[in-house]
Amino acid sequence: MRAQDILPDHVNSGEFNGVTVRKGTVGAFLANARTLQAQDSTEKARDEARADIIDAVPAMAALGIFEVFEISDPALRELVAQRRPA
């Protein structure tokens, strides 16, 4: 399966397990995770990244990301675990 089989170029979001997920959600989650881990990130940047990660957790869970991949960073893993839907 290819990306365009899930969301074609002209489609910007889809519904997965009852949650609307925008195209780019996974990429944004990864970029925010890198911001949290970067030594040179400001506290403001980390706070914004943390908030964006929290906002993305329901979409990531709906996609099944957390059933396939384990988060290796302990702080990020805990942040996500606290916000995962039951």
Distance bins in CASP14 RR format, pairs under 12 A and 6 or more apart:
PFRMAT RR
TARGET T0000
AUTHOR 0000-0000-0000
RMODE 2
METHOD distances of the structure
MODEL  1
1 7 0 0 0 0 0 1 0 0 0 0 0
2 8 0 0 0 0 0 1 0 0 0 0 0
2 9 0 0 0 0 0 1 0 0 0 0 0
3 9 0 0 0 0 1 0 0 0 0 0 0
3 11 0 0 0 0 0 1 0 0 0 0 0
3 23 0 0 0 0 1 0 0 0 0 0 0
3 24 0 0 0 0 0 1 0 0 0 0 0
3 26 0 0 0 0 0 1 0 0 0 0 0
3 27 0 0 0 0 0 1 0 0 0 0 0
4 10 0 0 0 0 1 0 0 0 0 0 0
4 11 0 0 0 0 1 0 0 0 0 0 0
4 23 0 0 0 0 0 1 0 0 0 0 0
5 11 0 0 0 0 0 1 0 0 0 0 0
6 13 0 0 0 0 0 1 0 0 0 0 0
6 14 0 0 0 0 1 0 0 0 0 0 0
6 15 0 0 0 0 0 1 0 0 0 0 0
6 16 0 0 0 0 1 0 0 0 0 0 0
6 21 0 0 0 0 1 0 0 0 0 0 0
6 23 0 0 0 0 1 0 0 0 0 0 0
6 24 0 0 0 0 0 1 0 0 0 0 0
6 25 0 0 0 0 0 1 0 0 0 0 0
6 26 0 0 0 0 0 1 0 0 0 0 0
6 63 0 0 0 0 1 0 0 0 0 0 0
7 13 1 0 0 1 0 0 0 0 0 0 0
7 14 1 0 0 1 0 0 0 0 0 0 0
7 15 0 0 0 0 0 1 0 0 0 0 0
7 16 0 0 0 0 0 1 0 0 0 0 0
7 20 0 0 0 0 0 1 0 0 0 0 0
7 21 0 0 0 0 1 0 0 0 0 0 0
7 22 0 0 0 0 1 0 0 0 0 0 0
7 23 1 0 1 0 0 0 0 0 0 0 0
7 24 0 0 0 0 1 0 0 0 0 0 0
7 25 0 0 0 0 0 1 0 0 0 0 0
7 26 0 0 0 0 0 1 0 0 0 0 0
7 63 0 0 0 0 0 1 0 0 0 0 0
8 14 0 0 0 0 0 1 0 0 0 0 0
8 23 0 0 0 0 1 0 0 0 0 0 0
9 23 0 0 0 0 1 0 0 0 0 0 0
10 23 0 0 0 0 0 1 0 0 0 0 0
11 20 0 0 0 0 0 1 0 0 0 0 0
11 21 0 0 0 0 0 1 0 0 0 0 0
11 22 0 0 0 0 0 1 0 0 0 0 0
11 23 1 0 0 1 0 0 0 0 0 0 0
12 20 0 0 0 0 0 1 0 0 0 0 0
12 21 0 0 0 0 0 1 0 0 0 0 0
12 22 1 0 0 1 0 0 0 0 0 0 0
12 23 1 0 1 0 0 0 0 0 0 0 0
12 24 0 0 0 0 1 0 0 0 0 0 0
12 25 0 0 0 0 0 1 0 0 0 0 0
13 19 0 0 0 0 0 1 0 0 0 0 0
13 20 1 0 1 0 0 0 0 0 0 0 0
13 21 1 0 0 1 0 0 0 0 0 0 0
13 22 1 0 1 0 0 0 0 0 0 0 0
13 23 1 0 0 1 0 0 0 0 0 0 0
13 24 0 0 0 0 1 0 0 0 0 0 0
13 25 0 0 0 0 1 0 0 0 0 0 0
13 59 0 0 0 0 1 0 0 0 0 0 0
13 62 0 0 0 0 0 1 0 0 0 0 0
14 20 1 0 0 1 0 0 0 0 0 0 0
14 21 1 0 1 0 0 0 0 0 0 0 0
14 22 1 0 0 1 0 0 0 0 0 0 0
14 23 0 0 0 0 1 0 0 0 0 0 0
14 24 0 0 0 0 0 1 0 0 0 0 0
14 25 0 0 0 0 0 1 0 0 0 0 0
14 59 0 0 0 0 1 0 0 0 0 0 0
14 62 0 0 0 0 1 0 0 0 0 0 0
14 63 0 0 0 0 0 1 0 0 0 0 0
15 21 1 0 0 1 0 0 0 0 0 0 0
15 22 0 0 0 0 0 1 0 0 0 0 0
15 59 0 0 0 0 0 1 0 0 0 0 0
15 62 0 0 0 0 1 0 0 0 0 0 0
15 63 0 0 0 0 0 1 0 0 0 0 0
16 22 0 0 0 0 0 1 0 0 0 0 0
16 23 0 0 0 0 0 1 0 0 0 0 0
16 25 0 0 0 0 1 0 0 0 0 0 0
16 26 0 0 0 0 0 1 0 0 0 0 0
16 58 0 0 0 0 0 1 0 0 0 0 0
16 59 1 0 0 1 0 0 0 0 0 0 0
16 60 0 0 0 0 0 1 0 0 0 0 0
16 61 0 0 0 0 1 0 0 0 0 0 0
16 62 1 0 1 0 0 0 0 0 0 0 0
16 63 1 0 1 0 0 0 0 0 0 0 0
16 64 0 0 0 0 1 0 0 0 0 0 0
16 65 0 0 0 0 0 1 0 0 0 0 0
17 58 0 0 0 0 1 0 0 0 0 0 0
17 59 0 0 0 0 1 0 0 0 0 0 0
17 60 0 0 0 0 0 1 0 0 0 0 0
17 61 0 0 0 0 1 0 0 0 0 0 0
17 62 1 0 1 0 0 0 0 0 0 0 0
17 63 1 0 0 1 0 0 0 0 0 0 0
17 64 1 0 0 1 0 0 0 0 0 0 0
17 65 0 0 0 0 0 1 0 0 0 0 0
17 67 0 0 0 0 0 1 0 0 0 0 0
17 85 0 0 0 0 1 0 0 0 0 0 0
18 58 0 0 0 0 1 0 0 0 0 0 0
18 59 0 0 0 0 0 1 0 0 0 0 0
18 61 0 0 0 0 0 1 0 0 0 0 0
18 62 1 0 0 1 0 0 0 0 0 0 0
18 63 0 0 0 0 0 1 0 0 0 0 0
18 85 0 0 0 0 0 1 0 0 0 0 0
19 25 0 0 0 0 0 1 0 0 0 0 0
19 55 0 0 0 0 0 1 0 0 0 0 0
19 56 0 0 0 0 0 1 0 0 0 0 0
19 57 0 0 0 0 0 1 0 0 0 0 0
19 58 1 0 1 0 0 0 0 0 0 0 0
19 59 1 0 1 0 0 0 0 0 0 0 0
19 60 0 0 0 0 1 0 0 0 0 0 0
19 61 1 0 0 1 0 0 0 0 0 0 0
19 62 1 1 0 0 0 0 0 0 0 0 0
19 63 0 0 0 0 1 0 0 0 0 0 0
19 64 0 0 0 0 0 1 0 0 0 0 0
19 85 0 0 0 0 1 0 0 0 0 0 0
20 58 0 0 0 0 1 0 0 0 0 0 0
20 59 1 0 0 1 0 0 0 0 0 0 0
20 62 0 0 0 0 1 0 0 0 0 0 0
20 63 0 0 0 0 0 1 0 0 0 0 0
21 27 0 0 0 0 0 1 0 0 0 0 0
21 28 0 0 0 0 0 1 0 0 0 0 0
21 29 0 0 0 0 0 1 0 0 0 0 0
21 55 0 0 0 0 0 1 0 0 0 0 0
21 56 0 0 0 0 1 0 0 0 0 0 0
21 57 0 0 0 0 0 1 0 0 0 0 0
21 58 0 0 0 0 1 0 0 0 0 0 0
21 59 1 0 1 0 0 0 0 0 0 0 0
21 60 0 0 0 0 1 0 0 0 0 0 0
21 61 0 0 0 0 0 1 0 0 0 0 0
21 62 1 0 0 1 0 0 0 0 0 0 0
21 63 1 0 0 1 0 0 0 0 0 0 0
21 64 0 0 0 0 0 1 0 0 0 0 0
21 65 0 0 0 0 0 1 0 0 0 0 0
22 28 0 0 0 0 1 0 0 0 0 0 0
22 29 0 0 0 0 0 1 0 0 0 0 0
22 55 0 0 0 0 0 1 0 0 0 0 0
22 56 0 0 0 0 1 0 0 0 0 0 0
22 58 0 0 0 0 0 1 0 0 0 0 0
22 59 1 0 0 1 0 0 0 0 0 0 0
22 60 0 0 0 0 0 1 0 0 0 0 0
22 62 0 0 0 0 0 1 0 0 0 0 0
22 63 0 0 0 0 0 1 0 0 0 0 0
23 59 0 0 0 0 0 1 0 0 0 0 0
23 63 0 0 0 0 0 1 0 0 0 0 0
24 30 0 0 0 0 1 0 0 0 0 0 0
24 31 0 0 0 0 1 0 0 0 0 0 0
24 32 0 0 0 0 0 1 0 0 0 0 0
24 52 0 0 0 0 0 1 0 0 0 0 0
24 56 0 0 0 0 1 0 0 0 0 0 0
24 59 0 0 0 0 1 0 0 0 0 0 0
24 60 0 0 0 0 0 1 0 0 0 0 0
24 63 0 0 0 0 0 1 0 0 0 0 0
25 31 0 0 0 0 0 1 0 0 0 0 0
25 32 0 0 0 0 0 1 0 0 0 0 0
25 52 0 0 0 0 0 1 0 0 0 0 0
25 53 0 0 0 0 0 1 0 0 0 0 0
25 55 0 0 0 0 1 0 0 0 0 0 0
25 56 1 0 1 0 0 0 0 0 0 0 0
25 57 0 0 0 0 0 1 0 0 0 0 0
25 58 0 0 0 0 0 1 0 0 0 0 0
25 59 1 0 1 0 0 0 0 0 0 0 0
25 60 1 0 0 1 0 0 0 0 0 0 0
25 61 0 0 0 0 0 1 0 0 0 0 0
25 62 0 0 0 0 1 0 0 0 0 0 0
25 63 1 0 0 1 0 0 0 0 0 0 0
25 64 0 0 0 0 0 1 0 0 0 0 0
25 65 0 0 0 0 1 0 0 0 0 0 0
26 32 0 0 0 0 0 1 0 0 0 0 0
26 33 0 0 0 0 0 1 0 0 0 0 0
26 53 0 0 0 0 0 1 0 0 0 0 0
26 56 0 0 0 0 1 0 0 0 0 0 0
26 59 0 0 0 0 1 0 0 0 0 0 0
26 60 1 0 0 1 0 0 0 0 0 0 0
26 62 0 0 0 0 0 1 0 0 0 0 0
26 63 1 0 0 1 0 0 0 0 0 0 0
26 64 0 0 0 0 0 1 0 0 0 0 0
26 65 1 0 0 1 0 0 0 0 0 0 0
26 66 0 0 0 0 0 1 0 0 0 0 0
26 68 0 0 0 0 0 1 0 0 0 0 0
26 69 0 0 0 0 0 1 0 0 0 0 0
27 33 0 0 0 0 1 0 0 0 0 0 0
27 34 0 0 0 0 0 1 0 0 0 0 0
27 52 0 0 0 0 0 1 0 0 0 0 0
27 53 0 0 0 0 0 1 0 0 0 0 0
27 56 0 0 0 0 1 0 0 0 0 0 0
27 59 0 0 0 0 0 1 0 0 0 0 0
27 60 0 0 0 0 0 1 0 0 0 0 0
27 63 0 0 0 0 0 1 0 0 0 0 0
27 65 0 0 0 0 0 1 0 0 0 0 0
28 34 0 0 0 0 0 1 0 0 0 0 0
28 35 0 0 0 0 0 1 0 0 0 0 0
28 48 0 0 0 0 0 1 0 0 0 0 0
28 49 0 0 0 0 1 0 0 0 0 0 0
28 51 0 0 0 0 0 1 0 0 0 0 0
28 52 1 0 0 1 0 0 0 0 0 0 0
28 53 0 0 0 0 1 0 0 0 0 0 0
28 55 0 0 0 0 1 0 0 0 0 0 0
28 56 1 0 0 1 0 0 0 0 0 0 0
28 59 0 0 0 0 1 0 0 0 0 0 0
28 60 0 0 0 0 0 1 0 0 0 0 0
29 35 0 0 0 0 0 1 0 0 0 0 0
29 36 0 0 0 0 0 1 0 0 0 0 0
29 49 0 0 0 0 1 0 0 0 0 0 0
29 50 0 0 0 0 0 1 0 0 0 0 0
29 52 1 0 0 1 0 0 0 0 0 0 0
29 53 1 0 0 1 0 0 0 0 0 0 0
29 54 0 0 0 0 0 1 0 0 0 0 0
29 55 0 0 0 0 1 0 0 0 0 0 0
29 56 1 0 1 0 0 0 0 0 0 0 0
29 57 0 0 0 0 1 0 0 0 0 0 0
29 58 0 0 0 0 0 1 0 0 0 0 0
29 59 0 0 0 0 1 0 0 0 0 0 0
29 60 1 0 1 0 0 0 0 0 0 0 0
29 61 0 0 0 0 0 1 0 0 0 0 0
29 63 0 0 0 0 1 0 0 0 0 0 0
29 65 0 0 0 0 1 0 0 0 0 0 0
29 66 0 0 0 0 0 1 0 0 0 0 0
29 69 0 0 0 0 0 1 0 0 0 0 0
29 71 0 0 0 0 0 1 0 0 0 0 0
29 76 0 0 0 0 1 0 0 0 0 0 0
29 79 0 0 0 0 0 1 0 0 0 0 0
29 80 0 0 0 0 1 0 0 0 0 0 0
30 36 0 0 0 0 0 1 0 0 0 0 0
30 37 0 0 0 0 0 1 0 0 0 0 0
30 49 0 0 0 0 0 1 0 0 0 0 0
30 52 0 0 0 0 0 1 0 0 0 0 0
30 53 0 0 0 0 1 0 0 0 0 0 0
30 56 0 0 0 0 0 1 0 0 0 0 0
30 60 0 0 0 0 0 1 0 0 0 0 0
30 65 0 0 0 0 0 1 0 0 0 0 0
30 69 0 0 0 0 0 1 0 0 0 0 0
30 71 0 0 0 0 0 1 0 0 0 0 0
30 73 0 0 0 0 0 1 0 0 0 0 0
30 76 0 0 0 0 0 1 0 0 0 0 0
31 37 0 0 0 0 0 1 0 0 0 0 0
31 38 0 0 0 0 0 1 0 0 0 0 0
31 41 0 0 0 0 0 1 0 0 0 0 0
31 45 0 0 0 0 0 1 0 0 0 0 0
31 48 0 0 0 0 0 1 0 0 0 0 0
31 49 0 0 0 0 1 0 0 0 0 0 0
31 52 0 0 0 0 1 0 0 0 0 0 0
31 53 0 0 0 0 1 0 0 0 0 0 0
31 56 0 0 0 0 0 1 0 0 0 0 0
32 38 0 0 0 0 0 1 0 0 0 0 0
32 41 0 0 0 0 0 1 0 0 0 0 0
32 45 0 0 0 0 1 0 0 0 0 0 0
32 46 0 0 0 0 1 0 0 0 0 0 0
32 47 0 0 0 0 0 1 0 0 0 0 0
32 48 0 0 0 0 1 0 0 0 0 0 0
32 49 1 1 0 0 0 0 0 0 0 0 0
32 50 1 0 0 1 0 0 0 0 0 0 0
32 51 0 0 0 0 1 0 0 0 0 0 0
32 52 1 0 1 0 0 0 0 0 0 0 0
32 53 1 0 1 0 0 0 0 0 0 0 0
32 54 0 0 0 0 1 0 0 0 0 0 0
32 55 0 0 0 0 1 0 0 0 0 0 0
32 56 1 0 0 1 0 0 0 0 0 0 0
32 57 0 0 0 0 0 1 0 0 0 0 0
32 60 0 0 0 0 0 1 0 0 0 0 0
32 73 0 0 0 0 0 1 0 0 0 0 0
32 76 0 0 0 0 1 0 0 0 0 0 0
32 79 0 0 0 0 0 1 0 0 0 0 0
32 80 0 0 0 0 0 1 0 0 0 0 0
33 41 0 0 0 0 0 1 0 0 0 0 0
33 46 0 0 0 0 0 1 0 0 0 0 0
33 49 1 0 0 1 0 0 0 0 0 0 0
33 50 0 0 0 0 0 1 0 0 0 0 0
33 52 0 0 0 0 1 0 0 0 0 0 0
33 53 1 0 0 1 0 0 0 0 0 0 0
33 56 0 0 0 0 1 0 0 0 0 0 0
33 57 0 0 0 0 0 1 0 0 0 0 0
33 60 0 0 0 0 0 1 0 0 0 0 0
33 65 0 0 0 0 0 1 0 0 0 0 0
33 69 0 0 0 0 0 1 0 0 0 0 0
33 71 1 0 0 1 0 0 0 0 0 0 0
33 72 0 0 0 0 1 0 0 0 0 0 0
33 73 1 0 0 1 0 0 0 0 0 0 0
33 75 0 0 0 0 0 1 0 0 0 0 0
33 76 1 0 1 0 0 0 0 0 0 0 0
33 77 0 0 0 0 0 1 0 0 0 0 0
33 79 0 0 0 0 1 0 0 0 0 0 0
33 80 0 0 0 0 1 0 0 0 0 0 0
34 40 0 0 0 0 0 1 0 0 0 0 0
34 41 0 0 0 0 1 0 0 0 0 0 0
34 45 0 0 0 0 0 1 0 0 0 0 0
34 46 0 0 0 0 0 1 0 0 0 0 0
34 49 0 0 0 0 1 0 0 0 0 0 0
34 52 0 0 0 0 0 1 0 0 0 0 0
34 53 0 0 0 0 0 1 0 0 0 0 0
34 73 0 0 0 0 0 1 0 0 0 0 0
34 76 0 0 0 0 0 1 0 0 0 0 0
35 41 1 0 1 0 0 0 0 0 0 0 0
35 42 0 0 0 0 1 0 0 0 0 0 0
35 43 0 0 0 0 0 1 0 0 0 0 0
35 44 0 0 0 0 0 1 0 0 0 0 0
35 45 1 0 1 0 0 0 0 0 0 0 0
35 46 1 0 0 1 0 0 0 0 0 0 0
35 47 0 0 0 0 0 1 0 0 0 0 0
35 48 1 0 0 1 0 0 0 0 0 0 0
35 49 1 1 0 0 0 0 0 0 0 0 0
35 50 0 0 0 0 1 0 0 0 0 0 0
35 51 0 0 0 0 0 1 0 0 0 0 0
35 52 0 0 0 0 1 0 0 0 0 0 0
35 53 0 0 0 0 1 0 0 0 0 0 0
35 73 0 0 0 0 0 1 0 0 0 0 0
35 76 0 0 0 0 0 1 0 0 0 0 0
36 42 0 0 0 0 0 1 0 0 0 0 0
36 43 0 0 0 0 0 1 0 0 0 0 0
36 45 0 0 0 0 1 0 0 0 0 0 0
36 46 1 0 1 0 0 0 0 0 0 0 0
36 47 0 0 0 0 1 0 0 0 0 0 0
36 48 0 0 0 0 0 1 0 0 0 0 0
36 49 1 0 1 0 0 0 0 0 0 0 0
36 50 1 0 0 1 0 0 0 0 0 0 0
36 51 0 0 0 0 0 1 0 0 0 0 0
36 52 0 0 0 0 0 1 0 0 0 0 0
36 53 1 0 0 1 0 0 0 0 0 0 0
36 54 0 0 0 0 0 1 0 0 0 0 0
36 71 0 0 0 0 0 1 0 0 0 0 0
36 73 1 0 0 1 0 0 0 0 0 0 0
36 74 0 0 0 0 0 1 0 0 0 0 0
36 75 1 0 0 1 0 0 0 0 0 0 0
36 76 1 0 0 1 0 0 0 0 0 0 0
36 77 0 0 0 0 0 1 0 0 0 0 0
36 78 0 0 0 0 0 1 0 0 0 0 0
36 79 0 0 0 0 1 0 0 0 0 0 0
36 80 0 0 0 0 0 1 0 0 0 0 0
37 45 0 0 0 0 0 1 0 0 0 0 0
37 46 0 0 0 0 1 0 0 0 0 0 0
37 49 0 0 0 0 1 0 0 0 0 0 0
37 50 0 0 0 0 0 1 0 0 0 0 0
37 53 0 0 0 0 0 1 0 0 0 0 0
37 71 0 0 0 0 0 1 0 0 0 0 0
37 72 0 0 0 0 0 1 0 0 0 0 0
37 73 1 0 0 1 0 0 0 0 0 0 0
37 74 0 0 0 0 0 1 0 0 0 0 0
37 75 0 0 0 0 1 0 0 0 0 0 0
37 76 1 0 0 1 0 0 0 0 0 0 0
37 79 0 0 0 0 0 1 0 0 0 0 0
38 45 0 0 0 0 1 0 0 0 0 0 0
38 46 0 0 0 0 1 0 0 0 0 0 0
38 49 0 0 0 0 1 0 0 0 0 0 0
38 73 0 0 0 0 0 1 0 0 0 0 0
39 45 0 0 0 0 0 1 0 0 0 0 0
39 46 0 0 0 0 0 1 0 0 0 0 0
40 46 0 0 0 0 0 1 0 0 0 0 0
41 47 0 0 0 0 1 0 0 0 0 0 0
41 48 0 0 0 0 1 0 0 0 0 0 0
41 49 1 0 0 1 0 0 0 0 0 0 0
41 50 0 0 0 0 0 1 0 0 0 0 0
42 48 0 0 0 0 1 0 0 0 0 0 0
42 49 0 0 0 0 0 1 0 0 0 0 0
43 49 0 0 0 0 0 1 0 0 0 0 0
43 50 0 0 0 0 0 1 0 0 0 0 0
44 50 0 0 0 0 0 1 0 0 0 0 0
44 51 0 0 0 0 0 1 0 0 0 0 0
45 51 0 0 0 0 0 1 0 0 0 0 0
45 52 0 0 0 0 0 1 0 0 0 0 0
46 52 0 0 0 0 0 1 0 0 0 0 0
46 53 0 0 0 0 0 1 0 0 0 0 0
46 75 0 0 0 0 0 1 0 0 0 0 0
46 76 0 0 0 0 0 1 0 0 0 0 0
46 79 0 0 0 0 0 1 0 0 0 0 0
47 53 0 0 0 0 0 1 0 0 0 0 0
47 54 0 0 0 0 0 1 0 0 0 0 0
48 54 0 0 0 0 0 1 0 0 0 0 0
48 55 0 0 0 0 0 1 0 0 0 0 0
49 55 0 0 0 0 0 1 0 0 0 0 0
49 56 0 0 0 0 0 1 0 0 0 0 0
49 75 0 0 0 0 0 1 0 0 0 0 0
49 76 0 0 0 0 1 0 0 0 0 0 0
49 79 0 0 0 0 0 1 0 0 0 0 0
50 56 0 0 0 0 0 1 0 0 0 0 0
50 57 0 0 0 0 0 1 0 0 0 0 0
50 75 0 0 0 0 1 0 0 0 0 0 0
50 76 0 0 0 0 1 0 0 0 0 0 0
50 78 0 0 0 0 0 1 0 0 0 0 0
50 79 1 0 0 1 0 0 0 0 0 0 0
50 80 0 0 0 0 0 1 0 0 0 0 0
50 82 0 0 0 0 0 1 0 0 0 0 0
50 83 0 0 0 0 0 1 0 0 0 0 0
51 57 0 0 0 0 0 1 0 0 0 0 0
51 79 0 0 0 0 0 1 0 0 0 0 0
51 83 0 0 0 0 0 1 0 0 0 0 0
52 59 0 0 0 0 0 1 0 0 0 0 0
52 60 0 0 0 0 0 1 0 0 0 0 0
52 79 0 0 0 0 0 1 0 0 0 0 0
52 83 0 0 0 0 0 1 0 0 0 0 0
53 59 0 0 0 0 0 1 0 0 0 0 0
53 60 0 0 0 0 1 0 0 0 0 0 0
53 71 0 0 0 0 0 1 0 0 0 0 0
53 73 0 0 0 0 0 1 0 0 0 0 0
53 75 0 0 0 0 0 1 0 0 0 0 0
53 76 1 0 0 1 0 0 0 0 0 0 0
53 77 0 0 0 0 0 1 0 0 0 0 0
53 78 0 0 0 0 0 1 0 0 0 0 0
53 79 1 0 0 1 0 0 0 0 0 0 0
53 80 1 0 0 1 0 0 0 0 0 0 0
53 81 0 0 0 0 0 1 0 0 0 0 0
53 82 0 0 0 0 0 1 0 0 0 0 0
53 83 0 0 0 0 1 0 0 0 0 0 0
53 84 0 0 0 0 0 1 0 0 0 0 0
54 60 0 0 0 0 0 1 0 0 0 0 0
54 61 0 0 0 0 0 1 0 0 0 0 0
54 76 0 0 0 0 0 1 0 0 0 0 0
54 79 1 0 0 1 0 0 0 0 0 0 0
54 80 0 0 0 0 1 0 0 0 0 0 0
54 81 0 0 0 0 0 1 0 0 0 0 0
54 82 0 0 0 0 1 0 0 0 0 0 0
54 83 1 0 1 0 0 0 0 0 0 0 0
54 84 0 0 0 0 0 1 0 0 0 0 0
55 79 0 0 0 0 0 1 0 0 0 0 0
55 80 0 0 0 0 0 1 0 0 0 0 0
55 83 0 0 0 0 1 0 0 0 0 0 0
56 62 0 0 0 0 0 1 0 0 0 0 0
56 63 0 0 0 0 1 0 0 0 0 0 0
56 65 0 0 0 0 1 0 0 0 0 0 0
56 66 0 0 0 0 0 1 0 0 0 0 0
56 76 0 0 0 0 0 1 0 0 0 0 0
56 79 0 0 0 0 0 1 0 0 0 0 0
56 80 0 0 0 0 1 0 0 0 0 0 0
56 83 0 0 0 0 1 0 0 0 0 0 0
56 84 0 0 0 0 0 1 0 0 0 0 0
57 63 0 0 0 0 0 1 0 0 0 0 0
57 64 0 0 0 0 0 1 0 0 0 0 0
57 65 0 0 0 0 1 0 0 0 0 0 0
57 66 0 0 0 0 1 0 0 0 0 0 0
57 71 0 0 0 0 0 1 0 0 0 0 0
57 76 0 0 0 0 0 1 0 0 0 0 0
57 77 0 0 0 0 0 1 0 0 0 0 0
57 79 0 0 0 0 1 0 0 0 0 0 0
57 80 1 0 1 0 0 0 0 0 0 0 0
57 81 0 0 0 0 1 0 0 0 0 0 0
57 82 0 0 0 0 1 0 0 0 0 0 0
57 83 1 0 1 0 0 0 0 0 0 0 0
57 84 1 0 0 1 0 0 0 0 0 0 0
57 85 1 0 0 1 0 0 0 0 0 0 0
58 64 0 0 0 0 0 1 0 0 0 0 0
58 65 0 0 0 0 0 1 0 0 0 0 0
58 66 0 0 0 0 0 1 0 0 0 0 0
58 80 0 0 0 0 0 1 0 0 0 0 0
58 83 0 0 0 0 1 0 0 0 0 0 0
58 84 0 0 0 0 1 0 0 0 0 0 0
58 85 1 0 1 0 0 0 0 0 0 0 0
58 86 0 0 0 0 0 1 0 0 0 0 0
59 65 0 0 0 0 1 0 0 0 0 0 0
59 66 0 0 0 0 0 1 0 0 0 0 0
59 83 0 0 0 0 0 1 0 0 0 0 0
59 84 0 0 0 0 0 1 0 0 0 0 0
59 85 0 0 0 0 0 1 0 0 0 0 0
60 66 1 0 0 1 0 0 0 0 0 0 0
60 67 0 0 0 0 0 1 0 0 0 0 0
60 68 0 0 0 0 0 1 0 0 0 0 0
60 69 0 0 0 0 1 0 0 0 0 0 0
60 71 0 0 0 0 0 1 0 0 0 0 0
60 76 0 0 0 0 0 1 0 0 0 0 0
60 79 0 0 0 0 0 1 0 0 0 0 0
60 80 1 0 0 1 0 0 0 0 0 0 0
60 83 0 0 0 0 1 0 0 0 0 0 0
60 84 0 0 0 0 1 0 0 0 0 0 0
60 85 0 0 0 0 0 1 0 0 0 0 0
61 67 0 0 0 0 1 0 0 0 0 0 0
61 68 0 0 0 0 0 1 0 0 0 0 0
61 69 0 0 0 0 0 1 0 0 0 0 0
61 80 0 0 0 0 1 0 0 0 0 0 0
61 81 0 0 0 0 0 1 0 0 0 0 0
61 83 0 0 0 0 1 0 0 0 0 0 0
61 84 1 0 1 0 0 0 0 0 0 0 0
61 85 1 0 1 0 0 0 0 0 0 0 0
61 86 0 0 0 0 0 1 0 0 0 0 0
62 84 0 0 0 0 0 1 0 0 0 0 0
62 85 0 0 0 0 1 0 0 0 0 0 0
63 69 0 0 0 0 0 1 0 0 0 0 0
64 84 0 0 0 0 0 1 0 0 0 0 0
64 85 0 0 0 0 0 1 0 0 0 0 0
65 71 0 0 0 0 1 0 0 0 0 0 0
65 80 0 0 0 0 1 0 0 0 0 0 0
65 84 0 0 0 0 0 1 0 0 0 0 0
66 76 0 0 0 0 0 1 0 0 0 0 0
66 77 0 0 0 0 1 0 0 0 0 0 0
66 80 1 0 0 1 0 0 0 0 0 0 0
66 81 0 0 0 0 1 0 0 0 0 0 0
66 83 0 0 0 0 0 1 0 0 0 0 0
66 84 1 0 0 1 0 0 0 0 0 0 0
66 85 0 0 0 0 0 1 0 0 0 0 0
67 84 0 0 0 0 0 1 0 0 0 0 0
69 76 0 0 0 0 0 1 0 0 0 0 0
69 77 0 0 0 0 0 1 0 0 0 0 0
69 80 0 0 0 0 0 1 0 0 0 0 0
70 76 0 0 0 0 0 1 0 0 0 0 0
70 77 1 0 0 1 0 0 0 0 0 0 0
70 80 0 0 0 0 0 1 0 0 0 0 0
70 81 0 0 0 0 0 1 0 0 0 0 0
71 77 1 0 1 0 0 0 0 0 0 0 0
71 78 0 0 0 0 1 0 0 0 0 0 0
71 79 0 0 0 0 1 0 0 0 0 0 0
71 80 1 0 0 1 0 0 0 0 0 0 0
71 81 0 0 0 0 1 0 0 0 0 0 0
71 84 0 0 0 0 0 1 0 0 0 0 0
72 80 0 0 0 0 0 1 0 0 0 0 0
73 79 0 0 0 0 1 0 0 0 0 0 0
73 80 0 0 0 0 1 0 0 0 0 0 0
73 81 0 0 0 0 0 1 0 0 0 0 0
74 80 0 0 0 0 0 1 0 0 0 0 0
74 81 0 0 0 0 0 1 0 0 0 0 0
75 81 0 0 0 0 0 1 0 0 0 0 0
75 82 0 0 0 0 0 1 0 0 0 0 0
76 82 0 0 0 0 0 1 0 0 0 0 0
76 83 0 0 0 0 0 1 0 0 0 0 0
77 83 0 0 0 0 0 1 0 0 0 0 0
77 84 0 0 0 0 0 1 0 0 0 0 0
78 84 0 0 0 0 0 1 0 0 0 0 0
END
